[in-house]
Amino acid sequence: MRVAIIGTGYVGLTTGVCLAFIGHDVYCLDSDKSKIEALRNGRVPIFEPFLAELLEEARSNLTFTTCYEEAIPGAEVVFIAVGTPPTPSGAPNLEFLSQAARSIGQHMNSHLTVVVNKSTVPIGSGNWVDSLLRDAIDSRQNGGEHTGFAVASNPEFLREGSALHDSLYPDRIVIGADEPRALEVLYTLYRPILDQTFSAPTYLPRPETVGAVPLLSTDLASAELIKYAANAFLALKISFINEIGLVAERVGADISEVGRGIGLDSRIGPRFLSAGIGWGGSCFGKDTAALIATAGEYGLHLPIVEAARKINSRQRDRVVEKLLHELKILKGRTIGLLGLAFKPNTDDLREAPAIEIAQKLIDRGVRVKAHDPVAIDRFEREHKGMGVLLCGSACEVAEGCDALVLITEWSEYRDLEWEEIAKKMRCPIILDGRHALDAEKLSRAGLRMLSIS
Ligand SMILES: NC(=O)c1ccc[n+]([C@@H]2O[C@H](COP(=O)([O-])OP(=O)(O)OC[C@H]3O[C@@H](n4cnc5c(N)ncnc54)[C@H](O)[C@@H]3O)[C@@H](O)[C@H]2O)c1
């Protein structure tokens, strides 16, 4: 099928490459010329494991463009995957979505184009995009007589760091459409994934447990709400374990064991129950704020979701409090951060806990050093003015530090040369913000380990 994807960020590029890999003819469009230029030259502008390899395999089915005239005419399906960043009120900024919808409407020409919101958008956005498309078609000089379209919602559940795995082997595909023809088109598009009939790439083998993928077809509003509700639930699982962590710390219980103990209950499940400095990234913060804002428009309060956000923010303060308690004075100290990306296996720094924690420390007169295996360049570009001293290795960060904080649990941080690190530090203290390090190993190396539970 002929497909266009508007926005080639973490979601759009992953979706485009996967759809091209399973055999569709995909046009990936972005308004950012430098991104498209990089992609045309075979460079992937984000860090996502195996994305470069899959793109190479699917290259013959991919066209990268900045031009709506090139991507939209003839497309049977158009995905909107532009950013929907938060505004100060919590409601998402829909400017990019509106620009994309208008541009699509100006160039659609088939008898049926299915326009799909893959961006995370507030409830009601399907109807809104429908009206923007209609306005754009009506305003065309050549008229829009032969242009038919339907709007659908297809929320994205991929996790950065395992985005390709999640797209090729999803837990479920949700499609919301009030028009049955849209559902039929999307069913045909996703069929190789739903039935798992494509040949798996060697570097992303199909897990043995994966069978046919469940398809949930709903009305537009339900699909839109599913996305927000899923992210809110995951966020509150993390905040729940962090709240229990506070109790664990007071009563002398081990929060990792508590998390394991409750997660083994199949009604609860083991994931998202690791205590620590809390969630970051472009989705949980933004989507919980948007859900609260939407509920507010209907006169509703969401105290559980609000509490999850407060607890998450408190976890960042607890890092500073722990360091203060241990070092007594923070002014003039040097503290090293291990990890900048909001989680391992990505270079994404949006709402990364490292940035918030670094700023809180800097505000208290701390000199902050940091390392990250992949996000250093992005940090340099996006947060140059912060005054964080970037280092080429964890060992270099440790040099002269009064404490280290493990912020991102990159696997390479689990097996560092801890003896060497301890020797380089002024005070051999490490705060494990992710319950990822081996306390015994660290203690043997002469490091005093603290944790956030
Ligand atoms: N990143 C994730 O893990 C994730 C997961 C699920 C859902 N989502 C949702 O998917 C959407 C996209 O997220 P992302 O992380 O890929 O964002 P992103 O910022 O990485 O990418 C968005 C892209 O859209 C482009 N763009 C903006 N306006 C445009 C326009 N009018 N025409 C063409 N291109 C335009 C930007 O240049 C950018 O490259 C958001 O709504 C997000 O909430 C993200």
The ligand as a MOL file (V3000), in Angstrom:
LIG
                    3D

  0  0  0     0  0            999 V3000
M  V30 BEGIN CTAB
M  V30 COUNTS 44 48 0 0 0
M  V30 BEGIN ATOM
M  V30 1 N 8.5740 9.1160 21.6750 0
M  V30 2 C 7.8250 8.1460 22.1640 0
M  V30 3 O 8.3080 7.2230 22.8390 0
M  V30 4 C 6.3430 8.1140 21.8850 0
M  V30 5 C 5.6090 6.9430 22.1390 0
M  V30 6 C 4.2380 6.9340 21.8790 0
M  V30 7 C 3.6220 8.0750 21.3720 0
M  V30 8 N 4.3540 9.2060 21.1500 0 CHG=1
M  V30 9 C 3.6740 10.3800 20.5880 0
M  V30 10 O 4.0020 10.4640 19.2030 0
M  V30 11 C 4.0950 11.8350 18.7880 0
M  V30 12 C 5.4590 12.0880 18.1810 0
M  V30 13 O 6.4320 11.8880 19.1790 0
M  V30 14 P 7.9950 11.8170 18.8280 0
M  V30 15 O 8.6870 11.4450 20.0770 0
M  V30 16 O 8.1870 10.9930 17.6110 0 CHG=-1
M  V30 17 O 8.2610 13.3700 18.4780 0
M  V30 18 P 9.5360 14.0170 17.7520 0
M  V30 19 O 9.6280 15.3890 18.2730 0
M  V30 20 O 10.7070 13.0910 17.8800 0
M  V30 21 O 9.1290 14.0340 16.2070 0
M  V30 22 C 8.1600 14.8830 15.6730 0
M  V30 23 C 8.6040 15.2850 14.2710 0
M  V30 24 O 7.5330 15.9720 13.6240 0
M  V30 25 C 8.1150 16.9740 12.7940 0
M  V30 26 N 7.0650 17.9570 12.4660 0
M  V30 27 C 6.4610 18.8590 13.2820 0
M  V30 28 N 5.5230 19.5320 12.6030 0
M  V30 29 C 5.5220 19.0640 11.3420 0
M  V30 30 C 4.7380 19.3500 10.1810 0
M  V30 31 N 3.7470 20.2480 10.1990 0
M  V30 32 N 5.0120 18.6680 9.0390 0
M  V30 33 C 5.9880 17.7470 9.0120 0
M  V30 34 N 6.7460 17.4110 10.0820 0
M  V30 35 C 6.5050 18.0630 11.2400 0
M  V30 36 C 9.2670 17.5230 13.6340 0
M  V30 37 O 10.2180 18.1930 12.8310 0
M  V30 38 C 9.8030 16.2210 14.2560 0
M  V30 39 O 10.8390 15.6630 13.4650 0
M  V30 40 C 3.7970 12.6640 20.0490 0
M  V30 41 O 2.4470 12.9910 20.0650 0
M  V30 42 C 4.1270 11.7030 21.1770 0
M  V30 43 O 3.4070 11.9830 22.3530 0
M  V30 44 C 5.7140 9.2460 21.3810 0
M  V30 END ATOM
M  V30 BEGIN BOND
M  V30 1 1 1 2
M  V30 2 2 2 3
M  V30 3 1 2 4
M  V30 4 1 4 5
M  V30 5 2 4 44
M  V30 6 2 5 6
M  V30 7 1 6 7
M  V30 8 2 7 8
M  V30 9 1 8 9
M  V30 10 1 8 44
M  V30 11 1 9 10
M  V30 12 1 9 42
M  V30 13 1 10 11
M  V30 14 1 11 12
M  V30 15 1 11 40
M  V30 16 1 12 13
M  V30 17 1 13 14
M  V30 18 2 14 15
M  V30 19 1 14 16
M  V30 20 1 14 17
M  V30 21 1 17 18
M  V30 22 2 18 19
M  V30 23 1 18 20
M  V30 24 1 18 21
M  V30 25 1 21 22
M  V30 26 1 22 23
M  V30 27 1 23 24
M  V30 28 1 23 38
M  V30 29 1 24 25
M  V30 30 1 25 26
M  V30 31 1 25 36
M  V30 32 1 26 27
M  V30 33 1 26 35
M  V30 34 2 27 28
M  V30 35 1 28 29
M  V30 36 1 29 30
M  V30 37 2 29 35
M  V30 38 1 30 31
M  V30 39 2 30 32
M  V30 40 1 32 33
M  V30 41 2 33 34
M  V30 42 1 34 35
M  V30 43 1 36 37
M  V30 44 1 36 38
M  V30 45 1 38 39
M  V30 46 1 40 41
M  V30 47 1 40 42
M  V30 48 1 42 43
M  V30 END BOND
M  V30 END CTAB
M  END
